[in-house]
Amino acid sequence: MKEIFKESIFSHLPRPRFTRFRNLKIFDWMNQNAPGKIVVNLGSGAATFDQYLSEKVKAINLDIESSKPHLHVVADAHFLPFKDGSVDIVYSIAVLEHVKRPWVVAEEIHRVLCPGGHVVLELPFLNIIHDKYDYFRFTDKGIRSLFNEDAFDVVLSQVGSGGGSFLSVFFLFYFKQFLPTKYIKALWLIVMAYPSSLFKFLDVLTRDPEELRITANSFSFIGKKR
């Protein structure tokens, strides 16, 4: 019974599907443009976001951990095992915050993309530390600094998920720290995961795009290689 109360298990509770109110434009773009293309899913992980992709999108799933499901290539994103100009789309969701040198990964993405190829990203801005390999956070301008105007044209830059999604997670973990035992902490996460997720609906009430931007949980970006 002790196993079910491990923090490593309950650390994933604040991230079920219902805690996200997402802007799905990057996934719509993938479903329209990725079928039939050579697509690398960079940091495919546990396939958390694959629910948004059509079955027609056939990706090469790449991750550094060999235990991940549906994996095709085990590799470090700093050293992509693809030839120059050999990939049409690099698709990567919530990954570059977990690499030690995201600017190097950005250079690798540029290298493997063919001219006119696309990088499709979503990266966190406001977020709790959610992994032992969690290094960076990104504004929309921060993403643009990685994939700059000398190398990429902007196809899409937007808020991926709003501050309500951040509040959903922050509320759970902030108040969890005041609870006395790991069993009560675990119960708190179970009982409050759904109620706290309702914060996401506050984003619907935000009418000013700039206000939504400055409190964003994540940003999405699509760039086209020049």
C-alpha positions, 0 to 999 in steps of 0.5 A: 500500500505504501507504493501508491503514496509515492510523490513520483506518482502523485506529481503527475496528478495536476496534469490530466487532460481536464487541467488544460484549456488550450489553443489548438491552432498548432495542432490544427496546423499539424493535422492540415500540413504534416500528413505525408511529410517527414515529421520528427516528434522531438521528445515524444515522451509519454505521448501526452499531446498525441490526442490532438493529432490526426492518425494521418500524421506519422511521426518519428518519435524521438526521446532520450529515455528508451522506456518511453512508449511508441519510441522509434529513435533514442537520442539526445536532442543536442545531437540529432541523428539526422542528415542536414536538410532531411526533415520537413517538420520538427514537432516538439511540445513542452520539451526544450525547458528540459534540455540544458542548452536549448540554443544548441537544440534550436541550432540542431533543429535548424540544421536537420530541417529542409529549406521551407521546413517548419518547427512547431513548438509549445513551451511553458512560461508560468509553470511549477518545477515539474521534473528533475530535469527542468531548466528553463521557461520561455516568453514568446519573445524568448522562443523567437530569440531561439528561432530568430528572424535570420533563420525562420519566418514566423507562421504562428506565435500565440498563447498556448494555454492561459494563466488559469492552467498555471493556477490549476497546478500552482493552487494544488502544489502551493497549499500541499506544502502546508499539509503535515504528512505524505498521506494527507498530501496525496489525498489533497492531490486526489480530492482537489485535482478536479476542483482546481482545474476549474481555474482554466475557465477564467481564461475564457473571460479574459478579453484583452489578448495582451493581458492573457499573454502576460499571464500565459501558462505556455506559448506556441510557435510555428516557424518556417526555415528560410 
